[in-house]
Amino acid sequence: MDLQLNKKTALITGSTAGIGLEIARSLAIEGADVIVTGRNQTKLDESVQSIQSSGGKSVRGILADITSENGMQLILKEVSHVDILINNLGIYESKPFADITDADWLKFFDVNVMSGVRLSRAYFPGMLERNWGRIIFISSESALMIPADMIHYATTKTAQLSIARGLANLTKGTGVTVNSVLPGPTRSEGIFDFLRSVASDPNASEQEIEAEFFAKHRSASLLQRLIEPEEIASTVAYLASPLSAATNGSAIHVEGGLINTII
């Protein structure tokens, strides 16, 4: 299927690994001019090379920490406008509620929420002016199914849903759409460090740890396995395309059936 993304400029945050990298790869293969961001030059170069080796012809990296003022200004200087903004940057951890400090809360909101707010604030007006654009927030099933050991993380993911819907309300009658995507537990860099942190036996095999995680912590999953990042990326690529014009203000579930609702 031709997603009609030729010459569309796409900026993907947190895109040197995992879901972000695969979204960047999918968009580049479809013909978009892709910008990946990261804080490590080696990983950034490797990501660009990986996407190019997969057939992505137009891709470049920008070394910047978008949670800092200097990093944000660098992005805005290097990229004057974007057609597609994927707010993917995010952090997570398992931590008892009583141990989550004010500093933890502020850090999670700054990285998971405010990075997307700042970039959307910068690029959204231009999209409206040009009468075309896509903003997609990569949220999580945890936005709706709040894990007791990740309340701070889940709260930031719920906030992303509100921001996406609020921005979508401002697009009425235009060619701009704003949506959020809710992945479930996904195979990505560092995922097994997290799974081991909640496993009964951190020294068990990855297969055993994954099976126990779904049996004990995500038993509602219909998939009963980690989602592959490519499976998230294919949905995001469609939402980023002109073909998805009728999908706006939506929270798209790609979480393996964890959320037991028809809405």
C-alpha positions in Angstrom: 0.0 0.0 0.0 1.3 3.4 -0.9 0.9 5.6 2.2 1.5 8.8 0.1 4.3 10.0 2.3 6.8 11.1 -0.3 8.5 14.4 0.6 6.6 14.7 3.9 9.0 15.8 6.7 8.8 13.6 9.8 10.4 14.3 13.2 10.5 11.4 15.6 11.7 11.9 19.2 13.4 9.1 21.1 14.2 7.4 17.8 17.5 5.6 18.2 16.0 2.4 19.5 12.8 0.4 20.0 9.4 1.8 18.9 10.8 5.2 17.8 13.5 3.6 15.6 11.0 1.4 13.9 8.5 4.3 13.3 11.4 6.2 11.7 12.3 3.2 9.6 8.7 2.7 8.4 8.2 6.4 7.5 11.5 6.6 5.7 10.8 3.4 3.7 7.5 5.0 2.7 9.3 8.0 1.3 9.2 10.5 4.1 12.1 12.8 4.8 12.9 11.5 8.3 14.7 13.2 11.2 15.7 11.0 14.1 16.8 12.5 17.5 19.0 11.2 20.3 21.6 12.1 22.9 24.3 9.7 21.9 26.2 10.3 18.6 27.2 6.7 18.2 23.6 5.4 18.6 22.3 8.2 16.4 24.7 7.3 13.6 23.9 3.6 13.9 20.2 4.4 13.7 20.6 6.4 10.6 22.7 3.7 9.0 20.2 1.0 10.0 17.3 2.9 8.4 19.3 3.6 5.2 20.2 -0.1 5.0 16.5 -0.9 5.1 15.8 1.3 2.1 15.1 4.6 3.8 16.6 7.1 1.4 16.1 10.4 3.2 17.0 10.2 6.9 19.3 12.3 9.1 20.0 12.5 12.8 20.1 15.5 15.2 22.1 15.2 18.4 20.0 17.0 21.0 18.4 16.5 24.4 14.9 17.8 23.8 14.2 18.0 27.5 16.7 20.8 27.8 16.2 24.4 26.5 19.4 24.2 24.4 18.4 20.9 22.9 14.9 22.2 22.0 16.3 25.4 20.5 18.7 23.3 18.4 15.9 21.2 17.0 13.8 24.2 16.2 16.8 25.8 14.4 17.6 22.7 12.4 14.0 21.9 11.5 12.0 24.9 10.5 8.8 22.9 10.0 7.5 19.4 10.1 4.6 17.7 8.4 4.6 14.7 10.8 5.5 15.0 14.5 5.8 11.7 16.5 6.1 12.4 20.2 7.7 9.1 21.2 10.3 10.1 23.8 9.5 8.5 27.2 10.9 6.9 30.3 9.4 4.3 32.6 10.2 2.4 35.8 8.6 0.3 38.5 8.5 2.1 41.9 6.2 1.9 44.9 4.0 5.0 45.2 5.3 6.0 48.6 8.9 6.1 47.2 8.1 8.3 44.2 9.6 11.7 45.1 8.6 15.1 43.8 11.7 15.1 41.7 10.6 11.8 40.2 7.2 13.2 39.3 8.7 16.3 37.8 11.3 14.3 35.8 8.6 12.0 34.3 6.4 15.0 33.4 9.2 16.9 31.8 10.4 13.9 29.7 7.1 12.2 28.9 4.7 15.1 28.7 6.5 18.5 28.3 8.8 17.3 25.5 5.8 16.6 23.3 4.0 19.8 24.5 7.0 22.0 23.5 7.4 20.5 20.1 3.7 20.5 19.4 3.5 24.1 20.4 6.3 24.9 18.0 5.0 23.0 14.9 1.2 22.8 15.3 0.5 26.4 14.2 2.5 25.9 10.9 0.5 22.7 10.2 -2.8 24.6 10.6 -1.4 27.4 8.4 -0.5 24.9 5.7 -3.7 23.0 6.2 -2.0 19.6 6.6 -0.1 17.9 9.4 0.0 14.9 11.7 0.8 14.9 15.4 0.9 11.5 17.1 1.6 10.9 20.8 3.0 7.5 21.7 1.1 6.9 25.0 0.6 3.4 26.6 -2.0 1.0 27.7 -1.0 2.1 31.2 -2.8 5.4 30.5 -6.1 3.5 31.0 -5.0 0.3 32.9 -3.0 2.0 35.7 -0.3 -0.3 37.1 0.0 0.0 40.9 3.8 0.1 40.7 4.0 2.7 37.9 1.5 5.4 38.9 3.8 8.3 38.0 4.5 6.8 34.6 0.8 6.0 33.9 -0.2 9.5 34.9 2.0 11.0 32.2 0.6 8.6 29.7 -3.0 9.7 30.6 -1.9 13.3 30.3 -0.8 12.6 26.7 -4.3 11.4 25.8 -5.7 14.7 27.1 -3.2 16.8 25.2 -3.8 14.9 22.0 -7.6 15.2 22.2 -7.4 18.9 23.1 -5.2 19.7 20.2 -7.4 17.7 17.9 -10.3 19.9 19.0 -8.4 22.8 17.5 -8.1 21.2 14.1 -11.8 21.3 13.2 -12.3 21.8 9.4 -8.6 21.5 8.6 -6.3 18.8 7.1 -4.5 18.4 10.4 -5.1 15.5 12.7 -3.8 14.7 16.2 -4.0 11.2 17.7 -2.5 9.0 20.3 -1.4 5.4 20.1 -1.5 3.1 23.1 1.1 0.3 22.8 1.2 -2.6 25.3 4.4 -4.1 26.6 6.8 -4.0 23.7 10.1 -5.6 22.9 12.6 -2.7 23.1 15.9 -1.7 24.5 15.9 -2.2 28.2 12.6 -4.1 28.4 14.2 -7.1 30.0 15.9 -5.0 32.7 12.4 -3.8 33.6 10.9 -7.3 33.4 13.7 -8.6 35.7 12.9 -5.8 38.2 9.5 -7.3 38.7 10.3 -11.0 38.2 10.3 -13.5 41.1 13.6 -14.8 39.8 15.7 -12.2 38.0 18.1 -14.9 36.9 15.6 -16.9 35.0 15.7 -17.0 31.2 14.2 -14.2 29.2 11.5 -16.6 27.9 10.6 -17.6 31.5 10.6 -14.0 32.7 8.4 -12.9 29.8 5.9 -15.7 30.5 5.8 -14.9 34.2 5.3 -11.2 33.5 2.2 -11.8 31.4 0.8 -14.5 33.8 1.2 -12.3 36.9 1.2 -8.7 35.7 -0.6 -8.6 32.4 -2.9 -11.6 32.6 -5.6 -9.7 30.6 -3.4 -9.7 27.5 -4.9 -11.6 24.6 -1.6 -11.6 22.9 0.3 -13.1 25.9 3.7 -12.0 24.5 5.7 -8.8 24.0 4.7 -6.8 21.0 7.3 -6.3 18.4 8.2 -2.6 17.7 7.5 -3.1 14.0 3.9 -4.0 14.9 3.5 -0.6 16.6 5.3 1.2 13.8 3.0 0.0 11.0 -0.1 1.5 12.8 1.7 4.8 13.4 2.8 5.0 9.7 -0.8 4.7 8.6 -2.0 7.3 11.1 0.8 9.6 9.8 -0.4 9.2 6.2 -3.0 11.1 4.2 -5.0 7.9 4.1 -5.9 8.3 7.8 -7.7 11.7 7.3 -10.9 10.5 9.0 -9.1 9.5 12.2 -8.7 12.5 14.4 -8.8 12.9 18.2 -8.6 9.1 18.7 -6.7 6.9 21.1 -5.7 3.9 19.0 -5.1 0.7 20.9 -2.1 -1.5 19.8 -1.8 -3.2 23.2 -2.6 -6.9 22.4 -6.1 -6.8 23.9 -5.1 -5.8 27.4 -7.8 -3.2 27.6 -11.1 -5.0 27.9 -13.5 -2.5 26.4 -15.2 -1.9 23.1 -14.6 1.9 23.3 
